[in-house]
Amino acid sequence: MINAIFAVDRTGGLGFKGSLPWNIPEDLAFFKKTTLNSIVVMGRRTWDDPKMPKPLPNRENYVITNRPIIGYNVKTISGDIKKSILSLEQQNPNTPIFILGGKEILLETRDILDNIYLTYVNSIYRIDTRIDMNSFLSGFRALSADYQGKCTFMTFKSLIKDATISQPT
């Protein structure tokens, strides 16, 4: 199962200067609980975020990059990202895969996602990276929403992947 997990503010803001513009303990706890014992895939800029623990503990870490990563127990992906992630899914059928970002990787892998775990931060922050959430969520349906004051945790399921799988051959 291939999932995306990320957070946005009310304007679709994802980041500022290569990092999250907020520090919300409930969001970090949700992220940790959801991704533990899974495979996480992230871009090099997400990996390089100074606030990101390296590697994320109790997860198999993959970084999409053409440059080697020295000194960490992490694997790299280069070339055809979607093909590599689909192959990773085939090799690990019982382990959830979570794509963490950044923006370009989320957009590039959107059509292979089964689920999206989205934290809506109920504020507006100074950001320099934004995603059009109406466009991104097109083809997904909301399964759940859990309002937690500063955040709303939502889960979306792909209708695109379901339609592809359920079509007769």
ABEGO torsion letter per residue (X at the ends): XBBBBBBBBAAGBABBGGBBABBBAAAAAAAAAAABGBBBBBBAAAAABAABBOBBBGBBBBBBBABBBBGBBBBBBBEBAAAAAAAAAAABAABBBBBAOBAAAAAAAAAABABBBBBBBABBBBBABBBBAAAAABGBBBABBBBAGABBBBBBBBAAAAAAAABBX
